[in-house]
Amino acid sequence: MLSVCFWQTGLAQTSLCNGALGDPIRKIDFGRGADPRGGPIPETSFQFNATSTPSDGWYTIAKTTNGMHPGNWHQIGNHTPNDPDGYMMVINASDNPSVFYEAPVPNLCPNTTYQFAAWLINLLTYSGKKPNLTFTIVTEQETFTYNTGDIAEGSATDWLQRGFLFKTPSDVNNIIIRIRNNGPGGTGNDIAIDDITFSPCGPVIIPSIDNAVTPSKTICVGDTRDLLLSAEVTSGVYTNTEYLWQELDVNGIWQDLPAETTNHFTKHFNNALVGRYKYRLLVAEQGNINSPNCRANSPEFELNVVPLPIPIVNTPLAVCIGAPINLSVNEASTYKWTGPNNFNSEERSPIIPNATADMAGTYNITISNDAGCQASAQVEVTIIPGPTARIDAIVPICKGTSVALNASGGIAYRWLPATGLSATDIPDPVATPTETTTYTVFVSNGLCESQAQVTVNVIKELLADAGADQKIIKGNSAKLNGQAMGENIDRTFWTPAIYLDDPTKLNPIASPAVSTTYTLNIVSSSGCISRSDEVFVKVYDKLIVPSAFSPNGDGINDLWNIVAIDTYTKPKVKVMNRYGQLVFEGSGNEIAWNGKRGQEEVPVGVYYYMIYLEPGLKPLSGSLMVIR
């Protein structure tokens, strides 16, 4: 709530105008320019400082307060909107209260309400002496005043508009306006002022276009139509209200429309041209409508004629069968697509999947801008048949071998994956995969592409395991421990087949008369042959072990000799008495026993032997008789 001290000897109101203002009769924004400082003004008796910070009783005209008492004053720019080159009045109050602005305002209308106002800001950044202003209007007969009260410190953006209304008496045409600082200078009472205005104040005016409460309307270029501009004007301000419409010309000057003197006006467009068309309604007391100092203006009516949107599309559009149709248009507010097969979409960039031949044709797009203006374009879509990719069938291959692939149907080829291929960009690469692999070929006719696949089945390498080498004594048998590993095994066989009970079995019984190497072979159904594996069957001679001997020194059977034991590589013999005591042990070439235990002859009797032949052969045991 604005707190004011107010006294008057004439008719005045202490609020700002809540209705429509007219063009300012007097507007003081202190000008604008390229230099940081402006020149002195005649409306003040304060001393002018052109370059530095003003002292008490001094003022300056400046764009900003930058550099003036930094830290103590707000560093601000002028108030005039959108005008950084505009000036303001920066005042350092004098020691005694005094008038710092005074100007005459002539040619007023009698019985008319006016607003006297200005924008103010307390420059102090701290709590100090506060500006306190009185706005005064002086006529020949009366004086009207309005007091702002103390203007408190605030932020650098706290510009405040202060002022009041007064109504001229019937016999007043000329006045004087003044602004007085009521406080002394010193520490504080520093203020900036800008945009001082003295304007007619009229009734509240509510604009409408085509009966909708709004001051603006957008239509499309080329439109032919009528727009009804009207204004609701509140009563109680004028005894008899008079109206006049104006139009803003290309030079930015308002021109009267003398025939339009009611509160409504019809603007006719015939093939409307792009542009912004502005209108306003003037209102005044009867007899004052032609006096700029006596009338109020409605808010501006703005009729905006905008261009039609321009749809930008990619046409013609060639699409391969099976590929998506990607329609697209530049950005707009709304979109409407139609096309073959009752296609429709409200997306900007619709995608039609899996194109077929019946999707060819004309696709229409209509776009609109924010104003609802529409424009259309067409996209011609051609559906192109793709090539037919073909690959010759192939048979499985053995690991380590190759096969030639053969594709057809296009002019360019691309194979994936590249693993095991001699080339990837020819129709007939040679494939040597190490495992079963599916190859995809992409066949192009220059515009479209199709694909086909072929799987090269690699038969895993067949592995043969003939088992560990074996040892037997002549006349005995051994079971061969063959194993076959791999896919599509057709048959197995052993070579040589001699001494085998069935050479086609993996585990035949071998009874060779002599040491023999056997080879296990595996054959797949596709003809892949394994690396064969061998097993060696060692055949040892059968031993002849004497059951008795007579170590009596007669030269006949004096030694216990085992026939054929010398054919073994590491034989060992142990002889024990009936008590299990070892009486003889021999190995290698020292295998014959002379019937002694050390240097003493053993007694006649039965003894027991153990013959160890080779690792893997069962030891032999038995008894023998020592005879004297």
C-alpha positions as CSV (number, residue, x, y, z in Angstrom):
1,M,0.0,0.0,0.0
2,L,1.4,3.4,-1.0
3,S,1.7,5.6,2.1
4,V,1.3,9.3,1.1
5,C,1.1,12.7,2.7
6,F,-1.4,14.7,0.7
7,W,-2.8,18.2,0.8
8,Q,-4.6,20.1,-1.9
9,T,-6.5,23.3,-2.6
10,G,-7.9,21.8,-5.9
11,L,-9.3,18.5,-7.2
12,A,-6.7,15.7,-7.1
13,Q,-6.5,12.0,-6.5
14,T,-3.4,10.2,-5.0
15,S,-3.5,7.1,-7.2
16,L,-2.1,6.5,-10.7
17,C,-4.5,6.1,-13.6
18,N,-6.2,2.7,-13.8
19,G,-7.8,3.5,-17.1
20,A,-6.4,4.4,-20.5
21,L,-3.6,7.0,-20.8
22,G,-3.3,9.4,-23.8
23,D,-0.1,10.3,-25.5
24,P,2.1,12.2,-23.0
25,I,1.7,15.9,-23.2
26,R,5.1,16.2,-21.7
27,K,7.6,13.3,-21.5
28,I,11.0,13.8,-20.1
29,D,13.3,10.8,-20.5
30,F,16.4,13.0,-20.6
31,G,17.3,12.0,-24.2
32,R,19.8,9.4,-25.4
33,G,23.2,9.4,-27.0
34,A,26.5,7.6,-27.6
35,D,28.4,9.4,-24.8
36,P,28.2,8.1,-21.2
37,R,26.9,11.6,-20.1
38,G,24.3,13.9,-21.5
39,G,24.1,17.7,-21.3
40,P,22.4,19.9,-18.7
41,I,18.6,20.5,-18.7
42,P,16.9,23.9,-18.2
43,E,14.2,22.5,-15.9
44,T,16.4,22.5,-12.7
45,S,18.3,25.0,-10.6
46,F,20.7,22.4,-9.3
47,Q,24.4,22.7,-10.5
48,F,25.4,20.3,-13.3
49,N,28.3,17.9,-13.1
50,A,29.3,16.7,-16.5
51,T,32.1,14.1,-15.7
52,S,32.1,12.9,-12.1
53,T,29.9,12.0,-9.2
54,P,27.6,14.8,-8.3
55,S,28.0,16.4,-4.8
56,D,25.2,17.7,-2.6
57,G,23.1,20.1,-4.6
58,W,24.5,18.8,-7.9
59,Y,23.1,16.6,-10.6
60,T,24.2,14.8,-13.7
61,I,22.6,13.3,-16.8
62,A,24.0,9.8,-17.4
63,K,23.3,6.4,-18.9
64,T,24.5,4.6,-15.7
65,T,25.7,5.2,-12.2
66,N,28.8,3.0,-12.8
67,G,31.7,4.4,-11.0
68,M,29.6,6.8,-8.8
69,H,30.2,6.0,-5.2
70,P,30.8,2.2,-5.8
71,G,29.6,0.2,-2.8
72,N,27.4,3.1,-1.5
73,W,25.3,3.6,-4.6
74,H,23.6,1.0,-6.7
75,Q,25.4,0.7,-10.1
76,I,22.4,0.9,-12.4
77,G,21.3,1.9,-15.9
78,N,18.5,4.2,-16.9
79,H,14.8,3.2,-16.6
80,T,13.6,3.7,-20.2
81,P,12.6,0.3,-21.5
82,N,14.8,-1.3,-24.2
83,D,17.0,1.8,-24.5
84,P,20.5,1.2,-23.0
85,D,21.7,4.4,-24.6
86,G,19.0,6.5,-22.8
87,Y,19.9,9.0,-20.0
88,M,18.5,9.5,-16.5
89,M,18.8,12.4,-14.0
90,V,21.0,11.5,-11.0
91,I,20.5,13.8,-8.1
92,N,22.5,14.4,-4.9
93,A,20.1,16.4,-2.7
94,S,21.1,19.9,-1.6
95,D,21.6,20.7,2.1
96,N,18.1,22.3,2.3
97,P,14.9,21.0,0.8
98,S,14.4,22.4,-2.7
99,V,12.7,22.0,-6.1
100,F,14.9,20.0,-8.4
101,Y,12.6,19.9,-11.4
102,E,10.1,22.5,-12.8
103,A,8.4,22.8,-16.2
104,P,5.3,24.5,-17.7
105,V,2.6,22.4,-19.4
106,P,0.4,24.5,-21.7
107,N,-2.7,23.9,-23.8
108,L,-4.6,21.6,-21.5
109,C,-8.3,20.9,-21.8
110,P,-10.7,21.9,-19.1
111,N,-12.6,19.3,-17.1
112,T,-10.1,16.6,-18.0
113,T,-8.2,14.2,-15.7
114,Y,-4.4,14.0,-16.1
115,Q,-1.7,11.9,-14.5
116,F,1.6,13.4,-13.3
117,A,4.1,10.6,-12.6
118,A,7.8,9.7,-12.7
119,W,10.0,6.6,-12.1
120,L,12.3,6.9,-9.0
121,I,14.9,4.8,-7.3
122,N,16.8,5.3,-4.0
123,L,20.5,5.0,-5.0
124,L,21.7,4.0,-1.5
125,T,22.9,0.5,-0.9
126,Y,22.7,1.0,2.9
127,S,20.2,2.6,5.4
128,G,20.6,6.3,5.3
129,K,18.6,9.5,4.7
130,K,15.7,8.6,2.4
131,P,14.4,10.6,-0.5
132,N,11.0,12.2,0.2
133,L,9.4,14.0,-2.8
134,T,6.4,16.2,-3.4
135,F,4.8,16.4,-6.8
136,T,3.1,19.8,-7.3
137,I,0.8,21.2,-10.0
138,V,0.3,24.9,-9.9
139,T,-2.5,26.8,-11.7
140,E,-3.3,30.5,-11.7
141,Q,-5.9,29.8,-9.0
142,E,-4.9,26.6,-7.1
143,T,-2.1,24.3,-6.1
144,F,-2.3,20.5,-6.2
145,T,0.3,18.3,-4.4
146,Y,1.2,14.7,-3.8
147,N,3.8,13.4,-1.3
148,T,5.6,10.2,-2.0
149,G,6.6,9.6,1.6
150,D,10.1,8.1,2.3
151,I,11.5,6.1,-0.6
152,A,13.2,3.2,1.1
153,E,16.4,1.5,0.0
154,G,16.0,-1.5,-2.2
155,S,17.8,-3.5,-4.8
156,A,19.3,-2.2,-8.0
157,T,16.1,-3.1,-9.9
158,D,13.7,-1.4,-7.5
159,W,12.5,1.4,-9.8
160,L,9.2,2.7,-8.5
161,Q,6.6,4.8,-10.3
162,R,5.1,7.5,-8.2
163,G,2.5,10.2,-9.1
164,F,-1.1,11.4,-8.9
165,L,-4.2,12.4,-10.8
166,F,-5.9,15.7,-11.0
167,K,-8.8,17.2,-13.0
168,T,-8.5,20.6,-14.5
169,P,-11.1,23.1,-13.6
170,S,-13.3,24.5,-16.4
171,D,-11.2,27.7,-16.7
172,V,-7.6,26.2,-16.6
173,N,-5.5,25.6,-19.7
174,N,-1.9,26.1,-18.5
175,I,-0.1,24.7,-15.5
176,I,3.4,24.3,-14.0
177,I,4.6,20.9,-12.7
178,R,7.3,20.7,-10.0
179,I,9.1,17.9,-8.1
180,R,10.6,18.9,-4.7
181,N,13.0,17.0,-2.4
182,N,11.7,17.5,1.1
183,G,14.8,16.2,2.9
184,P,18.3,17.6,3.4
185,G,21.3,16.2,1.7
186,G,24.4,14.8,3.4
187,T,24.7,11.1,4.1
188,G,22.0,9.8,1.8
189,N,19.0,11.3,0.1
190,D,20.4,10.4,-3.3
191,I,18.0,9.5,-6.1
192,A,17.7,8.8,-9.8
193,I,14.7,9.9,-11.7
194,D,13.6,9.0,-15.3
195,D,10.6,9.0,-17.6
196,I,8.6,11.9,-16.1
197,T,5.2,12.0,-17.9
198,F,2.2,14.2,-17.9
199,S,-0.6,12.4,-19.7
200,P,-4.4,12.5,-20.1
201,C,-6.2,9.8,-18.1
202,G,-9.3,8.3,-19.5
203,P,-11.7,5.4,-18.8
204,V,-10.9,1.8,-18.8
205,I,-10.9,0.5,-22.5
206,I,-11.2,-3.2,-23.1
207,P,-10.3,-4.2,-26.7
208,S,-12.0,-7.0,-28.6
209,I,-11.6,-8.5,-32.1
210,D,-14.5,-10.4,-33.6
211,N,-16.2,-10.3,-30.2
212,A,-13.2,-12.0,-28.5
213,V,-11.6,-10.0,-25.7
214,T,-8.1,-9.6,-27.2
215,P,-6.0,-6.8,-28.7
216,S,-4.4,-8.9,-31.4
217,K,-5.4,-11.2,-34.3
218,T,-3.3,-13.2,-36.8
219,I,-4.6,-14.0,-40.3
220,C,-3.0,-15.5,-43.4
221,V,-1.6,-13.8,-46.4
222,G,-4.1,-13.7,-49.2
223,D,-7.1,-13.8,-46.9
224,T,-10.1,-11.8,-47.9
225,R,-12.2,-11.1,-44.8
226,D,-13.6,-8.5,-42.4
227,L,-12.4,-8.1,-38.8
228,L,-14.5,-6.3,-36.3
229,L,-12.4,-4.1,-33.9
230,S,-14.4,-2.9,-30.9
231,A,-13.8,-1.5,-27.5
232,E,-15.8,-1.5,-24.3
233,V,-15.4,1.9,-22.7
234,T,-16.4,2.3,-19.1
235,S,-18.8,5.1,-18.2
236,G,-18.4,7.8,-15.6
237,V,-15.3,9.5,-16.9
238,Y,-16.8,11.7,-19.6
239,T,-20.2,13.3,-19.7
240,N,-20.5,12.8,-23.4
241,T,-17.9,10.4,-24.9
242,E,-16.5,11.1,-28.3
243,Y,-14.6,8.4,-30.4
244,L,-12.0,8.5,-33.2
245,W,-10.1,5.5,-34.7
246,Q,-6.4,5.8,-35.9
247,E,-4.1,3.7,-38.0
248,L,-0.3,3.5,-37.7
249,D,1.3,4.4,-41.0
250,V,4.5,3.0,-42.5
251,N,6.5,5.8,-40.9
252,G,5.2,5.0,-37.4
253,I,2.9,8.0,-37.3
254,W,-0.8,7.6,-36.2
255,Q,-3.2,8.8,-38.8
256,D,-6.8,9.6,-38.2
257,L,-9.6,7.6,-39.8
258,P,-12.2,10.5,-39.9
259,A,-15.1,8.3,-40.9
260,E,-14.6,5.9,-37.9
261,T,-16.2,7.7,-34.9
262,T,-17.8,4.9,-33.0
263,N,-16.5,2.4,-30.5
264,H,-16.2,-0.2,-33.2
265,F,-14.5,-0.4,-36.6
266,T,-14.5,-3.0,-39.4
267,K,-11.2,-3.6,-41.1
268,H,-11.6,-5.2,-44.5
269,F,-8.8,-7.3,-46.0
270,N,-8.9,-8.1,-49.7
271,N,-6.1,-10.5,-50.6
272,A,-4.2,-9.5,-47.4
273,L,-0.5,-8.7,-47.7
274,V,2.1,-9.7,-45.1
275,G,2.6,-7.1,-42.4
276,R,1.6,-5.8,-39.0
277,Y,-1.4,-3.5,-39.0
278,K,-2.0,-1.4,-35.9
279,Y,-5.0,0.6,-34.8
280,R,-6.2,2.4,-31.7
281,L,-9.3,4.1,-30.5
282,L,-9.2,7.6,-29.1
283,V,-11.7,8.7,-26.5
284,A,-12.4,12.2,-25.1
285,E,-15.0,14.5,-23.7
286,Q,-17.2,15.8,-26.5
287,G,-15.5,18.6,-28.3
288,N,-12.0,17.5,-27.3
289,I,-11.4,14.5,-29.6
290,N,-9.2,16.4,-32.0
291,S,-7.0,17.7,-29.2
292,P,-4.0,15.4,-28.5
293,N,-3.7,16.9,-25.1
294,C,-7.2,16.0,-24.1
295,R,-7.8,12.4,-25.2
296,A,-7.0,8.9,-24.0
297,N,-5.9,6.0,-26.2
298,S,-7.0,2.4,-26.1
299,P,-4.5,-0.4,-26.1
300,E,-3.1,-0.9,-29.6
301,F,-5.0,-3.4,-31.8
302,E,-2.5,-5.4,-33.8
303,L,-3.6,-7.4,-36.9
304,N,-0.7,-9.6,-38.0
305,V,-0.8,-11.0,-41.5
306,V,1.7,-13.8,-41.7
307,P,3.0,-15.8,-44.7
308,L,1.8,-19.2,-45.5
309,P,4.1,-22.0,-44.3
310,I,6.3,-23.5,-47.0
311,P,6.3,-27.3,-46.9
312,I,9.7,-28.6,-47.8
313,V,9.7,-32.3,-48.8
314,N,12.0,-34.8,-50.5
315,T,10.4,-35.7,-53.8
316,P,10.4,-37.8,-55.8
317,L,11.2,-40.6,-53.4
318,A,12.4,-44.0,-54.6
319,V,11.9,-46.9,-52.1
320,C,12.8,-50.5,-52.4
321,I,10.2,-53.2,-51.9
322,G,10.3,-54.3,-48.3
323,A,12.1,-51.2,-47.1
324,P,10.4,-48.5,-45.0
325,I,8.9,-45.4,-46.6
326,N,10.3,-42.4,-44.7
327,L,8.1,-39.4,-45.3
328,S,9.3,-36.1,-43.8
329,V,8.5,-32.3,-44.0
330,N,10.0,-29.3,-42.3
331,E,8.8,-28.2,-38.9
332,A,5.3,-26.7,-38.5
333,S,2.5,-26.5,-36.0
334,T,0.3,-29.3,-37.4
335,Y,0.7,-32.0,-40.1
336,K,-1.8,-33.9,-42.2
337,W,-0.6,-36.7,-44.5
338,T,-2.8,-38.7,-46.9
339,G,-1.8,-41.2,-49.5
340,P,-2.5,-44.5,-51.3
341,N,-4.4,-47.3,-49.5
342,N,-6.2,-44.7,-47.3
343,F,-2.9,-43.8,-45.6
344,N,-3.2,-40.9,-43.2
345,S,-1.0,-39.5,-40.4
346,E,-0.6,-36.4,-38.2
347,E,3.0,-37.0,-37.5
348,R,5.8,-34.8,-39.0
349,S,7.8,-37.7,-40.2
350,P,5.7,-40.9,-40.5
351,I,7.3,-44.2,-41.4
352,I,5.4,-46.8,-43.4
353,P,7.2,-50.2,-42.9
354,N,7.7,-52.9,-45.4
355,A,6.9,-51.1,-48.7
356,T,4.8,-53.0,-51.2
357,A,4.1,-52.2,-54.9
358,D,0.6,-50.9,-54.1
359,M,2.1,-48.2,-51.8
360,A,3.4,-46.3,-54.8
361,G,1.8,-43.0,-55.7
362,T,1.2,-39.5,-54.5
363,Y,1.4,-38.6,-50.8
364,N,-0.1,-35.2,-49.9
365,I,1.1,-33.2,-46.9
366,T,-0.7,-30.2,-45.5
367,I,1.0,-28.2,-42.8
368,S,-0.2,-25.2,-40.7
369,N,1.6,-22.5,-38.7
370,D,0.6,-21.1,-35.3
371,A,-1.9,-18.8,-37.0
372,G,-3.6,-21.8,-38.7
373,C,-2.4,-20.8,-42.1
374,Q,-2.1,-23.9,-44.3
375,A,-0.1,-24.9,-47.3
376,S,0.3,-28.3,-49.1
377,A,2.9,-30.2,-51.1
378,Q,3.1,-33.6,-52.7
379,V,5.6,-36.4,-52.5
380,E,5.8,-38.9,-55.4
381,V,6.8,-42.3,-54.1
382,T,8.1,-45.0,-56.5
383,I,8.4,-48.6,-55.3
384,I,11.4,-50.3,-56.9
385,P,11.6,-54.1,-57.1
386,G,14.7,-55.4,-55.4
387,P,17.1,-58.0,-56.8
388,T,16.5,-61.7,-56.1
389,A,19.5,-62.9,-54.1
390,R,20.3,-66.6,-54.8
391,I,23.0,-68.9,-53.5
392,D,23.8,-72.3,-54.8
393,A,23.4,-75.2,-52.4
394,I,26.6,-76.8,-51.0
395,V,27.4,-80.1,-49.3
396,P,29.2,-80.4,-45.9
397,I,32.9,-80.2,-46.0
398,C,35.7,-81.8,-44.0
399,K,37.6,-79.6,-41.6
400,G,40.6,-78.1,-43.3
401,T,39.1,-78.2,-46.7
402,S,37.4,-75.4,-48.8
403,V,34.2,-74.9,-50.8
404,A,33.3,-72.3,-53.4
405,L,30.2,-70.2,-52.7
406,N,28.3,-68.9,-55.6
407,A,25.7,-66.0,-55.4
408,S,23.8,-64.4,-58.2
409,G,21.0,-61.9,-58.9
410,G,22.7,-58.5,-58.7
411,I,25.6,-56.3,-59.8
412,A,27.3,-55.9,-56.4
413,Y,27.8,-58.3,-53.6
414,R,28.7,-58.1,-49.9
415,W,29.3,-61.1,-47.7
416,L,29.2,-61.4,-43.9
417,P,30.9,-62.6,-41.9
418,A,34.3,-62.2,-43.5
419,T,35.8,-65.1,-41.5
420,G,37.2,-67.8,-43.7
421,L,36.3,-66.1,-47.0
422,S,38.8,-65.4,-49.7
423,A,36.9,-62.1,-50.5
424,T,33.7,-60.4,-49.4
425,D,32.8,-58.3,-52.5
426,I,32.6,-60.9,-55.2
427,P,29.8,-63.3,-56.1
428,D,31.9,-66.5,-55.7
429,P,34.4,-66.4,-52.8
430,V,36.1,-69.5,-51.5
431,A,35.1,-70.4,-48.0
432,T,37.4,-72.2,-45.6
433,P,35.7,-72.0,-42.2
434,T,37.1,-73.9,-39.2
435,E,33.6,-74.5,-37.9
436,T,30.1,-74.6,-39.2
437,T,29.3,-71.0,-40.4
438,T,26.2,-69.3,-41.8
439,Y,27.2,-66.8,-44.5
440,T,24.8,-63.9,-45.6
441,V,25.2,-62.3,-49.0
442,F,23.7,-58.9,-49.7
443,V,23.0,-58.5,-53.4
444,S,22.4,-55.0,-54.8
445,N,21.1,-53.9,-58.2
446,G,22.5,-50.4,-57.6
447,L,19.4,-49.1,-55.8
448,C,17.9,-51.9,-53.8
449,E,19.4,-54.8,-51.9
450,S,18.2,-58.3,-50.9
451,Q,19.9,-61.0,-49.1
452,A,20.3,-64.8,-48.9
453,Q,22.0,-67.2,-46.6
454,V,23.9,-70.4,-46.9
455,T,25.3,-72.6,-44.1
456,V,28.7,-74.3,-44.6
457,N,28.6,-77.4,-42.4
458,V,32.1,-78.3,-41.3
459,I,32.4,-81.9,-40.2
460,K,34.5,-82.0,-37.1
461,E,37.9,-83.6,-37.4
462,L,37.7,-87.4,-36.8
463,L,40.1,-88.5,-34.1
464,A,41.4,-92.1,-33.7
465,D,42.9,-93.4,-30.5
466,A,44.4,-96.9,-30.8
467,G,45.0,-97.1,-27.0
468,A,48.2,-97.8,-25.0
469,D,50.9,-100.2,-26.2
470,Q,50.5,-103.7,-24.9
471,K,52.7,-106.7,-24.0
472,I,51.8,-110.4,-24.1
473,I,53.6,-113.7,-23.9
474,K,53.4,-115.7,-27.0
475,G,50.3,-117.8,-27.1
476,N,48.3,-115.2,-25.0
477,S,45.9,-112.5,-26.3
478,A,45.3,-108.8,-25.7
479,K,42.2,-106.7,-26.2
480,L,42.9,-103.5,-28.2
481,N,41.4,-100.4,-26.6
482,G,40.5,-98.3,-29.7
483,Q,38.3,-95.2,-29.6
484,A,36.7,-93.2,-32.5
485,M,35.7,-89.5,-32.0
486,G,33.8,-87.2,-34.4
487,E,30.6,-86.9,-36.4
488,N,29.1,-89.0,-39.1
489,I,31.4,-92.0,-38.5
490,D,30.7,-94.5,-41.1
491,R,33.2,-97.3,-40.4
492,T,36.4,-98.3,-38.5
493,F,39.1,-100.9,-39.4
494,W,42.5,-102.1,-38.2
495,T,45.5,-102.8,-40.3
496,P,47.0,-105.3,-40.6
497,A,44.1,-107.6,-39.9
498,I,46.3,-110.6,-39.2
499,Y,45.9,-112.2,-35.7
500,L,42.7,-110.1,-35.0
501,D,39.4,-111.8,-34.3
502,D,37.5,-108.9,-36.1
503,P,39.5,-106.0,-37.7
504,T,36.3,-103.9,-38.1
505,K,35.6,-103.6,-34.3
506,L,37.1,-100.9,-32.2
507,N,38.1,-103.4,-29.5
508,P,39.2,-106.6,-31.3
509,I,41.2,-109.4,-29.6
510,A,44.8,-109.6,-30.9
511,S,46.8,-112.8,-30.7
512,P,49.9,-112.1,-32.7
513,A,52.7,-114.7,-32.8
514,V,55.3,-111.9,-33.1
515,S,55.4,-108.3,-32.0
516,T,53.1,-106.3,-34.3
517,T,52.1,-102.6,-34.8
518,Y,48.3,-102.2,-35.5
519,T,46.8,-99.0,-37.0
520,L,43.3,-97.9,-36.3
521,N,41.5,-96.1,-39.2
522,I,38.2,-94.1,-39.1
523,V,36.2,-93.1,-42.2
524,S,33.2,-90.6,-42.1
525,S,30.0,-90.9,-44.2
526,S,31.1,-87.8,-46.1
527,G,34.5,-89.3,-46.9
528,C,36.5,-87.4,-44.2
529,I,39.3,-89.8,-43.1
530,S,41.0,-89.4,-39.7
531,R,44.6,-89.3,-38.9
532,S,45.2,-92.9,-38.0
533,D,46.6,-94.0,-34.7
534,E,48.9,-96.9,-33.9
535,V,49.3,-99.4,-31.0
536,F,52.3,-101.7,-30.6
537,V,51.7,-105.2,-29.2
538,K,55.0,-106.7,-27.9
539,V,55.1,-110.5,-28.0
540,Y,57.6,-112.2,-25.6
541,D,58.8,-115.8,-26.0
542,K,57.2,-118.3,-23.6
543,L,59.6,-119.4,-20.8
544,I,60.7,-123.0,-20.0
545,V,61.2,-123.2,-16.3
546,P,63.0,-126.5,-15.1
547,S,61.1,-128.1,-12.2
548,A,64.4,-129.6,-10.7
549,F,68.2,-129.5,-11.0
550,S,71.1,-131.3,-9.3
551,P,73.9,-128.8,-8.3
552,N,76.4,-131.6,-7.4
553,G,79.3,-130.6,-9.6
554,D,79.0,-133.5,-12.0
555,G,78.6,-131.0,-14.9
556,I,75.0,-132.2,-15.6
557,N,72.1,-129.9,-14.6
558,D,74.4,-128.1,-12.1
559,L,72.6,-124.7,-12.8
560,W,68.9,-123.8,-12.7
561,N,68.6,-122.1,-16.2
562,I,65.3,-120.6,-17.4
563,V,65.0,-121.0,-21.1
564,A,64.2,-117.8,-23.2
565,I,64.5,-115.5,-20.2
566,D,67.2,-113.6,-22.0
567,T,64.6,-112.3,-24.5
568,Y,63.2,-110.0,-21.7
569,T,64.9,-106.7,-21.0
570,K,64.7,-106.6,-17.2
571,P,63.9,-109.9,-15.7
572,K,64.2,-110.7,-12.0
573,V,64.1,-114.0,-10.1
574,K,63.6,-114.7,-6.4
575,V,63.9,-118.2,-4.8
576,M,62.6,-118.8,-1.2
577,N,62.8,-121.9,1.0
578,R,59.7,-123.4,2.6
579,Y,60.0,-120.9,5.4
580,G,59.7,-118.0,3.0
581,Q,63.4,-117.1,3.5
582,L,65.1,-115.6,0.4
583,V,67.9,-117.9,-0.7
584,F,68.6,-116.5,-4.2
585,E,67.9,-113.3,-6.1
586,G,69.1,-112.6,-9.6
587,S,68.4,-110.1,-12.4
588,G,69.6,-109.3,-15.9
589,N,72.4,-111.5,-16.9
590,E,72.9,-113.0,-13.4
591,I,69.7,-115.0,-13.5
592,A,71.0,-118.7,-13.3
593,W,71.0,-120.3,-9.8
594,N,73.8,-122.6,-8.7
595,G,71.9,-124.0,-5.7
596,K,73.8,-122.0,-3.1
597,R,72.8,-119.4,-0.6
598,G,75.7,-117.1,-0.7
599,Q,78.7,-119.5,-0.4
600,E,76.8,-122.4,1.2
601,E,74.9,-125.1,-0.6
602,V,71.2,-125.2,0.2
603,P,69.8,-128.5,1.5
604,V,68.0,-130.9,-0.8
605,G,64.4,-130.1,-0.9
606,V,61.5,-128.1,-2.4
607,Y,62.0,-124.4,-3.1
608,Y,59.6,-121.7,-4.5
609,Y,60.3,-119.1,-7.2
610,M,58.9,-115.8,-8.4
611,I,59.8,-114.6,-11.9
612,Y,59.3,-110.9,-12.7
613,L,59.4,-110.4,-16.5
614,E,58.4,-106.9,-17.7
615,P,56.1,-104.1,-16.3
616,G,52.7,-105.0,-17.6
617,L,53.3,-108.8,-17.6
618,K,52.0,-111.0,-14.8
619,P,54.8,-112.5,-12.7
620,L,55.3,-116.3,-12.9
621,S,55.5,-118.5,-9.8
622,G,56.1,-122.1,-9.0
623,S,58.2,-124.7,-7.2
624,L,61.4,-126.5,-8.0
625,M,63.4,-129.5,-6.5
626,V,67.0,-129.3,-5.5
627,I,68.6,-132.8,-5.8
628,R,72.1,-133.8,-4.9
